Amino acid sequence: MSDTMIHVSPSVDTPQGIIPTKKQKSNRKKKQFLKKMKYLKGKGCLKDNSHQRRNHEHNKASKQNGPFTRPASSSMTTKRQSSPQSNPSSSGVDPSVDHSSGPSTSSFNPLSATFTVTNENSHTKPNQPVNTKTTATLSSASKSSAHKLSTPAGNPTKYLAIDCEMVGAGPKGSISQLARCSIVSYDGDVIYDKFIKPSMYVTDFRTRWSGIRPRDLFKAIPFAQARKEILRLLMGKIVIGHAVHNDFKALSYTHPAALTRDTSKIPLLNLKAGFGEKECASLKRLTKAIFNRDIQTGRKGHSSVEDAKATMELYKVVEEEWERTLASTS
């Protein structure tokens, strides 16, 4: 009878002679990878950037065709991973490199690769200098001249034309009260037009001139609310009007003189219309003389929208010359 020896080993490794399966290999590599990651995190070589890891696929697609990155070689990757003093933000590793082959001593962790692609050399940055330049141009223009803040071609929203219609309150309607306000843009689009209920009792609707009738004020908004809405629109804008000081008085408001253009006080406009330089011509006469167009006709009274549009058109006629004159005198 021959002796039989049985070798008992406490190791949990795979028995000799048996080839490990792919799953066992994958689990073993995963354990090694997690062990290395834990070691590197303990040394402070890695930081937790979960939000960058979520954007890894997006950065991979956007940077894949970029002319500024190239796939890093395995030797360069090994050198950056093994050096605890290396800065992840300057590693220069392209996130487009495939890391799906599993952890190894010569592969770079994809988590650290995301540090190099965030907020650096982005393809969307060429658009930013344009916006910065535009902002700088507008700010420098506002500082250089108190009158000529911007040109319509650059920012037409800076220009607004206003016209208000008033009714009378008090004895014989002698106290003017705001009853309608219309504001148009540089292109003549109506951006505000509302009937406004005066804070005082109306004794004269002045319908022949104002076009306001009692029924127009039944559902009108209160004066205080309308004033807030109007001043919010006028804030910081170049306001154009004909005898515009009357409109501001009805609003109990004073607009900066550098941002105010009164078409009733433009000598250039009077000369083009054939009037005297210091003559205070009415809006109706100026419109007829320059555009050969009649406004404020009929028995229905004036329309504040029509008057505001006519005022803006008159301003455009002498805009360039007038703005140059204001800039030179300032």
C-alpha positions, 0 to 999 in steps of 0.5 A: 500500500502506497502512502498518500499525501494531501496538501492543505493550504489556507489560501483562497487563491484559485487551485493549481491546474485550474484556469481562472475565468474572465469574471474572476480576472475582472474581479481581481483587477477591480480589487487591485484598481480600488486598492490603488485608488484608495492609496492615491486618495490617501496620499492626496493625489486625487480629488473627488470631482463627481460633477466633472466625471458626469461631464466626461462623455461630453468633454470627450466628444467636444475635444476629440477633434480639437487641434490643441490636444493629442493622445498621451503616450503610456510612458507620459501617463505612467510618469504623471500617475506615479508622481504625487507632486504632479498637478492634475489641472496641468496634466494635459491628458486627452479624455478621448483616450480609451480607459476601458481596458481596465486598471494597470500600472501603466494606465492613467485614471480617467477621473484625473483626466477630467481635470484637464478639460474643464474650463480650458481651451474650450471651443465656445470661448471665441464667442466671449471676446465679441461680447466683452468687446461690445460691452467695453465699447458701450461702457467707454462710449457712455463715459466719453460723452454725456450726450452721445451714448450709443449709435442706433446701429449699435443699440437702437433699444437705447432710444425711445419716443414718448407722448402723453395726453392730458385731461383737466382737473380742478376749477375749469380743468386748469390742472393737467392730469395724465390720461394716456401715455404712449412709448415707441421704439427707435423703429416705431414699434409701440412698446407701451400704450395705456389709458391712465386714471388721474388721481384727481377728479376730471372736470374737463376731458379736453377731447378735442385735443386729447382724444380722451373720452369718459369711457376710456378711463372706466377700466384705466390703470391707476396713476401710481401703477402707470408711473412705475411702469413708465419710469421703468421703461425710461430708466437709462434710455435716451428719451425723445419727445416734442415739448417733452418737458410737459410729458415729464411734468405730467409724470412728476418726473425729471429725466437727465438732460444728457439723455433728453432730446426735445424736437421742439428745440432743434435749430437744424430741424427748423432749418430743414422745415424752412422755419426760423432757428429759434421758432418753436414749431408745433409737431403738426407743422414740422411733420407737414413741412418735412414729410408732407404728411398730415397728423392730428386731423379729424374730430377725434382728437390727437393720438399719442401713438401717432405723435410719438412715431412722428417725433421719432421720425423727425429725430432721425432726420437730424440725428447724426448732425445733432448728436455731433453738435451735442458731442462737440459742445459737451 
